[in-house]
Amino acid sequence: MRDTDYATELATADINGCRIERLHVKSLKQDEIRFSWWKDGNMTNRPLDLPERELLALFRLAIEKNVFTEEFRRDLHAMLYDVRGG
């Protein structure tokens, strides 16, 4: 895991340089989620653009790698269930 002056990487899901990361941001003293695109080992200054199918695959991997907290996963599940009229 990477550790810089800015943040400590806590968990990462990566598919072909497309990443979802859980970072502890040192100056803010809080954990944050970052969606990023990496090329040749360096983060690009472009946003992460993915077709929905590829985003779902990356999101699934992020869940498997515990990038998201259990609380977030529960809240997301509840939100999706509420939206579809459950």
C-alpha positions as CSV (number, residue, x, y, z in Angstrom):
1,M,0.0,0.0,0.0
2,R,1.2,3.5,-0.8
3,D,1.9,6.1,1.8
4,T,2.5,9.7,0.8
5,D,2.4,13.1,2.6
6,Y,-1.2,13.5,1.3
7,A,-2.7,10.1,2.2
8,T,-2.3,6.5,3.2
9,E,-3.8,3.9,0.9
10,L,-6.0,1.5,2.9
11,A,-7.6,-0.7,0.2
12,T,-7.6,-0.7,-3.6
13,A,-9.5,-2.4,-6.4
14,D,-7.8,-2.1,-9.8
15,I,-8.8,-3.4,-13.2
16,N,-6.5,-2.3,-16.1
17,G,-5.5,0.9,-14.3
18,C,-9.0,1.8,-13.4
19,R,-9.2,2.1,-9.6
20,I,-11.4,2.6,-6.6
21,E,-9.4,3.3,-3.5
22,R,-10.0,3.9,0.2
23,L,-7.5,6.5,1.4
24,H,-6.9,8.0,4.8
25,V,-6.3,11.7,4.0
26,K,-3.9,12.9,6.6
27,S,-4.7,16.6,6.7
28,L,-8.4,16.0,7.0
29,K,-8.0,13.0,9.4
30,Q,-10.7,11.1,7.5
31,D,-11.1,8.2,5.1
32,E,-12.2,9.0,1.6
33,I,-13.0,7.0,-1.6
34,R,-11.2,8.0,-4.8
35,F,-12.1,6.9,-8.3
36,S,-9.0,7.2,-10.5
37,W,-7.3,6.2,-13.7
38,W,-3.7,5.1,-13.7
39,K,-1.3,4.7,-16.7
40,D,2.2,3.3,-16.4
41,G,2.1,3.5,-12.6
42,N,1.1,7.1,-12.5
43,M,-2.4,8.6,-11.8
44,T,-3.6,10.6,-14.8
45,N,-5.2,14.0,-14.5
46,R,-8.2,12.8,-16.4
47,P,-11.4,11.5,-14.8
48,L,-12.3,7.9,-14.8
49,D,-14.8,7.2,-17.6
50,L,-16.1,3.6,-17.9
51,P,-19.1,1.9,-19.6
52,E,-21.6,0.7,-16.9
53,R,-20.7,-3.0,-17.3
54,E,-17.0,-2.2,-16.6
55,L,-17.9,0.1,-13.7
56,L,-20.0,-2.7,-12.2
57,A,-17.0,-5.1,-12.5
58,L,-14.7,-2.6,-10.8
59,F,-17.4,-1.9,-8.1
60,R,-17.8,-5.6,-7.4
61,L,-14.0,-6.0,-7.0
62,A,-14.0,-3.0,-4.7
63,I,-16.6,-4.7,-2.5
64,E,-14.6,-7.9,-2.5
65,K,-11.4,-6.0,-1.5
66,N,-13.2,-4.2,1.3
67,V,-12.7,-0.8,-0.2
68,F,-16.2,0.2,1.1
69,T,-17.2,-0.2,4.7
70,E,-19.9,-2.5,5.8
71,E,-22.0,0.5,6.7
72,F,-21.7,1.9,3.2
73,R,-22.6,-1.4,1.7
74,R,-25.7,-1.7,3.9
75,D,-26.8,1.9,3.1
76,L,-26.2,1.3,-0.7
77,H,-28.2,-1.9,-0.5
78,A,-31.1,-0.1,1.3
79,M,-31.0,2.7,-1.2
80,L,-31.1,0.4,-4.2
81,Y,-33.9,-1.6,-2.6
82,D,-35.9,1.6,-1.9
83,V,-35.4,3.0,-5.4
84,R,-36.8,-0.1,-7.1
85,G,-39.9,0.1,-5.0
86,G,-39.1,-2.8,-2.6
